[in-house]
Amino acid sequence: MKAPNKIAHIGIAVKSLEQVLPFYTEQLGLTLLGTEEVESEQVKVAFLEIGESRIELLEPLSESSPIAKYIEKRGEGIHHIALDVDDVAARLTALKDNGVPLIHEKPKDGAHHAQIGFLHPKAANGVLFELCQYPKSPDQDE
């Protein structure tokens, strides 16, 4: 199977986007691309541009959000590394067939209309990886 295309983003769990965004935009000089709510994960996300990758800040929308539970257990900080892949469904199936523990066996809706799936952190020595497949833009070949 082909290697992932690139690091799509690094996800960082935060208690409040409003409190942390000035550091990223004013002190680091990153461009805020926008914010959105991802109901499937119960989070509000902010994407910041850095080269061909992004930083994704994740604020929990409820106490039952996986991000709220993460912050309660581990505090704010790096939550996951997302990899841009061409076919997230096929990749999840191949990983499952290879015995890799997964959180999602089938893709689900994520931010920016992406199809996503998470590998269990046990698969990578405690690192949480997300696979992301973004919709093709009209100028990309099918």
C-alpha positions, 0 to 999 in steps of 0.5 A: 500500500502506498504511503500517506500523501502528507501530514494533514494536520496535528490535532491539539486539545484545548479548553478554549479556542478563544483563549489560545487562538491569539497565541497561534495567530499573533505570537506564532503568526499563523493564518486562521483558516476558519472554525467549524463544529464537528458534531460527530466528535462533539468538538469545535475546531480551528484550522491554522495554516503552516506550510502544506499542513495545518494545526487543528485546535480542538475544543470540546462542545460537551463534557462527554466529548472525547476531547473533554475526556482527553483533557480531563485525563491528560491535560491540554496538548497534542492529541493526534497526528492526521495523515492525508490518504487517498482511500481511507475506507480501503486503508482501514480495511487493510489495517484491520486485516493486518491486525492493527487495532482501530477505533473506527473500522469504517470512515466517518464524517470529519472537518472540512467534509473529510472522511476520517478514521482513527487507529487505536493508540495501541497500534503506534506505541501510544500515538493516536493517528487519524486517517483523512481523505479529503474531497477532490477539488475539480482540478484534480484527476479522478 
